[in-house]
Amino acid sequence: MPSMTLTIDLADPAATDALGFALGERLFPGAVVALNGQLGAGKTHLVRAVAAGLRVRNLAAVNSPTFVLIQEYAARLPIAHFDTYRLGSEREFAELGVDEYFAAGGVCLIEWADKVVGVLPADRLTITLTVTGPESRSARLVAGGPRHAALMAGLPGGGADGDSVNR
């Protein structure tokens, strides 16, 4: 299946919150969201918004797991939040037991996913955040399989036919 792509301009942090919340409401058991973008692009901000959409029990606990590598949060679906910034290889990521997390039926949110792309499942949603201004961002969403394409198609501006959409 060809991938589905959607580009969304995020004018301010509230727009990022709205995107993340909408994603969180639509995520399903076994969903994998790979997040990329430069330092300060808003990856953790987006994760917090996704967690809010998943109805995380303690939103204040959602922060960057840069030093602990994995944070787990109780929500509508269990959330495993990874930060691979400090890892030296895909092997180190695999040794964290990520296959068990991928199979556990929760949601996996992976910051700096481009560092470990070879270990990620093909059916995933990849979001690349690009800084476009002091508070604005661009989010490029790519669904790498049917489950995540269906998720993306349900987003405002996501279309229903799986074609590439820019918004």
N, C-alpha and C positions, 0 to 999 in steps of 0.2 A: 504494500500500500504506500503510495507517495505520501510524504509528510504534508501537513497543513501548516501554513504560516500566517500569522496575524501580527501586525505592528500597530501599537497603540501609543499615542502621545499622551504623556502624563504631565499635566501643566503644573502640578504642585503635589505636596505630600498627601493631600486629601484624595487626589485622583489615584495615587498609588494605593492608598487605603481601600478605596472602592474596588479597584482591580483585585487586590489580594482577598478582600472579603468575598467577592463574587466567586473567585476560584475556590476558596475554602468551603463555601456552601455547596459546590459542585463536586468536590473531590470524593473519591470512592475508595473502598478497601483495596490496598495494593498500589495506590497511585504513587508515582515517583516524579518529583519536581526538581529539576536541575537548574540551579541559579548561577548565572555568570555576570560579570561586570567588574569594573575597576573598583579599587578601594573607595568607599564613600558613594557608590552608585545607588545604594538603597536596598541591597539584598536582605539584610536583617530587618529593615523596615517592612519590606514586602512579606517576609516570613511572619512577622508579628500580625500583619493584616490577614494573612491566610489563616493563622491560628485563631484569630477572632472569628473568621467565617466558619471555622470548624468548632466554634464554641468552646475554646480552651477554658479550662476551669480557673486558671490563674494567669491572666495575660501579662501581669508584671514579671512573671518568671521567664518569659520568652525573651532571650537575649542571645548574643553571638556566642557560640560554643568554641571560640577560637582556641582556647587553652585546654578545655576538657574534651574537645572533638565531637562529642555527642551529647545532646540534651534530649530528654524525653518529656512529653507533656500529655496530660490526660485531657481528652476532648471527645467530641462525637465519635471520632476515630482516633486511636492512639497516634501521636505524632513523634517521629524520630527526626531530630534536627541535627544535621552534620555540618561541620565546617572543616574543609580539607586544606585550608590555607597553609597550615604548618606541616602538612604531610609531605614527605619526600618522594613518594611513589604511589602508583596504583596498588601495589602489593600491600603497602601499609594500610590503605583504605580497606582492602579486602580482608585483612587480618582483624579489623574491628568487628567482623561478623556481619557485614552488611547484607550478605545473602539471606541470613535469618530475618533481618529487618525487612528486606524486600518481600519475603514470603509470609510475613506475620499478619498481613491483613490491615495494617495501619497505613499511614501516609509518611513517606520519606521526603524530607526537604533538604537539599544538599547545596550548600554555598560553596563557591569556587569549584563547581562541578567539572569545568573544563580540565582540571588537573587529574581527574579520575574517570574520564569519559569511557575508557575501555572496560571498566568494571560495571558500568550502569546498564540496566536493561534497555533494550532497543525501544520498547514501548514506554515512553516517558514524555513528559512535557519539559522542554528546555526554554528557560526565560533568560534573555540577555538584556540587562539594563544598561543604558548608555546615558551619561550625563549630557544634557542639552542646554542647561542654564543653571543658575544658582539653586533653584528649587525644582526645575523641570527635568523630566527624564523621558526616554523612549524605551518602550518594552517590546522586544521582539519575541514572540511566542512561537515555538515550533513543536508540533505534536508528532512524535516519532512512531505512532501506532494507532490502531483503531479506537482503543479506549480513551486515550488522551485527546484524539481528534474529536470524538463525540463530546468530551468535556469542553473543549475549546469552542465547538460549534454552538454550545449553549451560552457562551458569553455575549454580552452586548457587542454587536459588530462582528461576531464570530462566524456568521453565515451558517448554513445548514448543509451545504453540499460538499464540504471538504476542499473547496478551492482556496487558493491563496487570497487573503483579504488584507488590505491595508486600511488603517483608520487613523 
